[in-house]
Amino acid sequence: MKSLLLLIALTFSACAKSQEASPQLVGGNCEGCEAVLEYGDRELIAVDTLPEFESAAEKLKLSGTIYEPDGKTPAEGVILYIHHTNAEGVYPTKGDEEGWGKRHGYLRGWAKTGKDGKFTFYTQVPKSYPSRTEPAHIHPYILEPDGKYYWLETIYFKGDELLSDDHVSSSPRGGTPGVVELKKQDDIYVINRDFILGKNIPEY
């Protein structure tokens, strides 16, 4: 009986692995999109806390909901990856990073939506590059359950003096405006950004 149960378990596991979708980049060229695949063997959940959150002078909570292409149904099993600069405007590294971590730094994280499509990241408010050539921002990327992955409209903050019309898209990737309002609630800043799978993604 035990042998039969073991055989059934192994067969189920093999079938499940065979059904795993192969990653497929969509939406045009993307430098660094592969980073969304670099979560390794960690068990992803809907909430992720990035390094240095507890010690950050300006703590940040980024949350939202990811929807199916109809814009109404919550999307389950979607992985959202983000990375951004620190309070000095750089992508910090420790020297042992691998893959895109060498470029993106260690202020990066992954969240996987549940049935409600929601996600949350606890991190810190990023700052603009020391060169002051770009407003402060957060880079988001998506990996769908069927293997499609692509970059989303960069998240900027209303009121940033470096923000211009060039940073505002009339057809934002992900379906919602990339410029969000940074609000202070008690001792933490809060921003919200929803996404719609495939919205304004070329050749989706």
HUBELLIN-V484689 format. One record per residue. N is the residue number from 1. RES is the residue in three letters. SS is DSSP state (alpha for helix, beta for strand, coil for the rest). PSI is psi in radians with two decimals (none if undefined). OMEGA is omega in whole degrees, 0 to 359 (NA if undefined). Layout:
# HUBELLIN-V484689
N_RES_SS_PSI_OMEGA / N_RES_SS_PSI_OMEGA
This chain:
# HUBELLIN-V484689
1_MET_coil_-0.76_180 / 2_LYS_alpha_-0.67_180 / 3_SER_alpha_-0.68_179 / 4_LEU_alpha_-0.77_180 / 5_LEU_alpha_-0.67_178 / 6_LEU_alpha_-0.71_179 / 7_LEU_alpha_-0.74_179 / 8_ILE_alpha_-0.75_181 / 9_ALA_alpha_-0.75_180 / 10_LEU_alpha_-0.68_179 / 11_THR_alpha_-0.76_179 / 12_PHE_alpha_-0.74_180 / 13_SER_alpha_-0.75_180 / 14_ALA_alpha_-0.71_179 / 15_CYS_alpha_-0.72_181 / 16_ALA_alpha_-0.74_180 / 17_LYS_alpha_-0.63_181 / 18_SER_alpha_-0.35_181 / 19_GLN_coil_-0.04_179 / 20_GLU_coil_2.32_184 / 21_ALA_coil_2.48_176 / 22_SER_coil_2.41_180 / 23_PRO_coil_2.42_180 / 24_GLN_beta_1.98_179 / 25_LEU_beta_2.26_177 / 26_VAL_coil_2.90_175 / 27_GLY_coil_0.28_178 / 28_GLY_coil_3.07_182 / 29_ASN_coil_2.60_182 / 30_CYS_coil_2.06_177 / 31_GLU_coil_1.97_177 / 32_GLY_coil_0.00_180 / 33_CYS_alpha_-0.51_181 / 34_GLU_alpha_-0.28_180 / 35_ALA_alpha_-0.46_179 / 36_VAL_alpha_-0.35_181 / 37_LEU_alpha_-0.06_190 / 38_GLU_coil_0.52_180 / 39_TYR_coil_-0.08_176 / 40_GLY_coil_-2.42_183 / 41_ASP_coil_0.23_181 / 42_ARG_coil_2.61_179 / 43_GLU_coil_1.87_184 / 44_LEU_coil_2.48_175 / 45_ILE_coil_-3.09_186 / 46_ALA_coil_-0.16_182 / 47_VAL_beta_2.35_176 / 48_ASP_beta_2.42_177 / 49_THR_beta_2.08_182 / 50_LEU_coil_2.77_179 / 51_PRO_coil_2.58_175 / 52_GLU_coil_0.20_179 / 53_PHE_coil_-0.84_184 / 54_GLU_coil_-0.58_183 / 55_SER_coil_-0.07_184 / 56_ALA_coil_2.41_177 / 57_ALA_coil_-0.60_178 / 58_GLU_coil_1.60_181 / 59_LYS_beta_2.61_183 / 60_LEU_beta_2.39_173 / 61_LYS_beta_2.04_177 / 62_LEU_beta_2.13_181 / 63_SER_beta_2.91_180 / 64_GLY_beta_-2.98_179 / 65_THR_beta_2.41_176 / 66_ILE_beta_2.27_183 / 67_TYR_beta_2.72_172 / 68_GLU_coil_2.94_182 / 69_PRO_coil_-0.35_178 / 70_ASP_coil_-0.17_178 / 71_GLY_coil_0.10_183 / 72_LYS_coil_-0.68_185 / 73_THR_coil_2.17_177 / 74_PRO_beta_2.42_182 / 75_ALA_coil_2.12_181 / 76_GLU_coil_2.58_174 / 77_GLY_coil_0.33_179 / 78_VAL_coil_2.34_178 / 79_ILE_beta_2.23_176 / 80_LEU_beta_2.23_180 / 81_TYR_beta_2.40_176 / 82_ILE_beta_2.72_169 / 83_HIS_beta_2.72_183 / 84_HIS_beta_3.05_180 / 85_THR_coil_2.98_177 / 86_ASN_coil_-2.86_183 / 87_ALA_coil_-0.23_177 / 88_GLU_coil_-0.03_179 / 89_GLY_coil_0.36_178 / 90_VAL_coil_2.79_175 / 91_TYR_coil_1.72_189 / 92_PRO_coil_2.50_177 / 93_THR_coil_2.78_178 / 94_LYS_coil_-0.18_178 / 95_GLY_coil_-0.21_181 / 96_ASP_coil_0.24_182 / 97_GLU_coil_2.66_177 / 98_GLU_coil_2.87_177 / 99_GLY_coil_-2.41_181 / 100_TRP_coil_-0.14_176 / 101_GLY_alpha_-0.43_178 / 102_LYS_alpha_-0.53_181 / 103_ARG_alpha_-0.73_184 / 104_HIS_alpha_-0.31_182 / 105_GLY_coil_-3.03_182 / 106_TYR_coil_-0.04_175 / 107_LEU_coil_1.27_180 / 108_ARG_beta_2.71_183 / 109_GLY_beta_2.92_182 / 110_TRP_beta_2.38_174 / 111_ALA_beta_2.53_180 / 112_LYS_beta_2.18_185 / 113_THR_coil_2.57_173 / 114_GLY_coil_-2.79_182 / 115_LYS_coil_-0.45_181 / 116_ASP_coil_-0.06_177 / 117_GLY_coil_0.10_186 / 118_LYS_beta_2.70_176 / 119_PHE_beta_2.73_177 / 120_THR_beta_2.38_173 / 121_PHE_beta_2.33_172 / 122_TYR_beta_2.10_185 / 123_THR_beta_-2.53_179 / 124_GLN_beta_2.75_179 / 125_VAL_coil_2.11_179 / 126_PRO_coil_2.79_177 / 127_LYS_coil_2.85_180 / 128_SER_coil_2.78_179 / 129_TYR_coil_2.63_178 / 130_PRO_coil_-0.50_179 / 131_SER_coil_-0.22_181 / 132_ARG_coil_0.60_180 / 133_THR_coil_-0.25_182 / 134_GLU_coil_2.54_174 / 135_PRO_coil_2.81_177 / 136_ALA_coil_2.54_185 / 137_HIS_beta_2.91_176 / 138_ILE_beta_2.35_179 / 139_HIS_beta_2.09_176 / 140_PRO_beta_2.54_178 / 141_TYR_beta_2.66_182 / 142_ILE_beta_2.50_171 / 143_LEU_beta_2.01_181 / 144_GLU_coil_2.78_181 / 145_PRO_coil_-0.48_181 / 146_ASP_coil_0.08_176 / 147_GLY_coil_-0.22_179 / 148_LYS_beta_2.33_176 / 149_TYR_beta_2.63_185 / 150_TYR_beta_2.87_179 / 151_TRP_beta_2.66_180 / 152_LEU_coil_2.92_180 / 153_GLU_coil_2.29_180 / 154_THR_coil_2.49_179 / 155_ILE_beta_2.12_175 / 156_TYR_beta_2.99_184 / 157_PHE_beta_2.28_177 / 158_LYS_coil_2.47_177 / 159_GLY_coil_-0.14_177 / 160_ASP_coil_2.19_185 / 161_GLU_coil_-0.32_179 / 162_LEU_coil_-0.07_181 / 163_LEU_coil_2.32_179 / 164_SER_coil_3.10_179 / 165_ASP_alpha_-0.42_180 / 166_ASP_alpha_-0.35_181 / 167_HIS_alpha_-0.01_183 / 168_VAL_coil_2.12_181 / 169_SER_coil_2.46_177 / 170_SER_coil_-0.28_178 / 171_SER_coil_1.22_185 / 172_PRO_coil_2.42_177 / 173_ARG_coil_2.13_185 / 174_GLY_coil_-0.11_170 / 175_GLY_coil_-0.11_181 / 176_THR_coil_2.64_183 / 177_PRO_coil_2.46_180 / 178_GLY_coil_-0.31_180 / 179_VAL_beta_2.08_184 / 180_VAL_beta_2.83_179 / 181_GLU_coil_2.22_179 / 182_LEU_coil_1.94_183 / 183_LYS_beta_2.53_178 / 184_LYS_beta_2.16_177 / 185_GLN_beta_1.89_184 / 186_ASP_coil_-2.01_184 / 187_ASP_coil_0.36_182 / 188_ILE_beta_2.48_174 / 189_TYR_beta_2.56_184 / 190_VAL_beta_2.34_172 / 191_ILE_beta_2.69_180 / 192_ASN_beta_2.37_177 / 193_ARG_coil_2.07_175 / 194_ASP_coil_2.84_178 / 195_PHE_beta_2.62_176 / 196_ILE_beta_2.14_183 / 197_LEU_coil_2.23_175 / 198_GLY_coil_-0.12_184 / 199_LYS_coil_2.13_179 / 200_ASN_coil_0.46_176 / 201_ILE_coil_1.98_183 / 202_PRO_coil_2.44_176 / 203_GLU_coil_0.58_180 / 204_TYR_coil_none_NA
